[in-house]
Structures are given as C-alpha cells and as structure tokens.
Amino acid sequence: MISISNLLISNAYADGGVSAPEGGIMQFLPLIALVAVFYFLVLRPQQKRAKEHKNLMEALQKGDEVITLGGILGKVTKVADENVAIEIADNVVVQVQKAAIQNVLPKGTIKSI
C-alpha cells in the first residue's frame, strides 16, 4: 500500500559525486517570461492611460463639456490648479478635483441629451 507521504516526498539517495547544478538560465526563463507578459499586458497600458489622462487634465479649459467619475455631465466654467468649476444646470456650479474628470466630451453633447 502506498502512503500519501511517499507520493509527496521522494526518497533521497546518496549521489556518487558532486555535480554542478543543471539548467542555469533555463530555470529562470518561465519567471522572466511571466514578468514580461505582466509588463506588456498590465503595466504598460496602465502607464499609457495615466499619461493620456494627465495630458487631458493639462488641456482642460473653460467651455469644455466633461463627464466626472461620478457620472455628472457639465460645462467647465473655471479652471484652477487642482479644482475645476462645472456648471451642471442653470446657475448650479459644483467644484470638483481635476482628477475626478473622466473624459472631455465633444461640444454640444450636453444639449443633445
């Protein structure tokens, strides 16, 4: 009868001599490939989106129609260093952080909704 410990733990037998480790870089090749795939599928696109969002925030100006992360549509009335004033209805202006702006919409989008 075979026990579970025999299946999981192999017996160690004495070797006739000392041998050098085999494989070298081949042992690390799967790890290197995994890191490369992670970089190209996760990190690089995330860095690209962050750069595009930063450029969007720098190009933000008065009169742009925007949508916030919370889903609020409005027109930019004032741009400061960190905050933006957005008019969401007639005489209703809210202050939001620039980082809360999700996207700049084409002109006339709000009127068409």
N, C-alpha and C positions, 0 to 999 in steps of 0.2 A: 504494500500500500504506500502511495506517495503522499507525503505531508505537504501542506501549503508552504512551510518554511523551506523545504527542499526545492520547490518551484521558484520561489522568490530570491533565495540566497544560494548562490552557487558555491561549490567547494573550492578552496584554494589549494592548489598543488604546487609543490616546490619546482622551480624552474632550474634548469641545468646551469644557466649563466645569467649574467646581467645583460639585458638588451636595451637598446635605445627606444624611446617612445616613437611609435609609428604614426603616420598621418600628418604631422606638422600642421601646416596651414589648412589642410583639408578638414580638420576637426572644427575649425572656426568659420569655415565657409558658409554653413547654413545660418549662423548668427549674423555674419556680415550681410548676407542676402536679406535677412529679416529686417535689419536696420535700414538697408537701402530701400526696401519696399515701404517701410513705415515712413521714411522721409518723403518719398515721392508721392505717396497716396494720402498722407495726413499733414505733415508739417509744411511742405511747400505750398499746397493750395491754401492753407490757413494763413500763411505769411502773405500770399498774393492778395487774398481778400482783405486782410488788415491794411495793406498798403493802399488798395483801392479805396477803402473806407476813409483812411487818413486824407487822401487826395480829395475825396468828396467833401470832407469837413472843411478843408482849406479853401475850396472853391465855392463854398456856400455864400450866397449874397441875398440882399433884400429883394423880395419879389419872387423868389423860388418857391415852388409848391413842393411840400415834403410830406413824408409819412414817418411817424415815430415808431419806435419798437412796440409801443402800446397800441398801435393801430390808429392813432389820431392823425387826420388829414388837416393840413393848414397851409397858410401862406406866411413866409418869413417876413417879419416887419422890422426886425432889428437883429444885428449880429454882433455879439461881443466876443471876448477871448474864449470863454468857456461855455457861455449860455447863448441861447437863441430865443427871441420872442416870436411866437407863432400865433397868428390870428386864425382861430378855428371857427368863428362865426362873426357876425357884425358886432363890433365893439367888444369882442371877447378875445383877450390876448393871454396866452399862457407862456410861462418861461420854462424851457427845458434845457438840459445839458446837450451840448453838441453830440456827445457820444450816443444820445438817445435817438438821433436821427437815423432812420434805417435806409431811406432812399430818397432821392430827388426825383420828383415826377415831371413829366412833360408839361409845359404851360397849357392851361385850360382844362386840365384833368378834373379839378375840383368842380368846375361849373358843369361838366358833362355828367357828373354823378348825380 
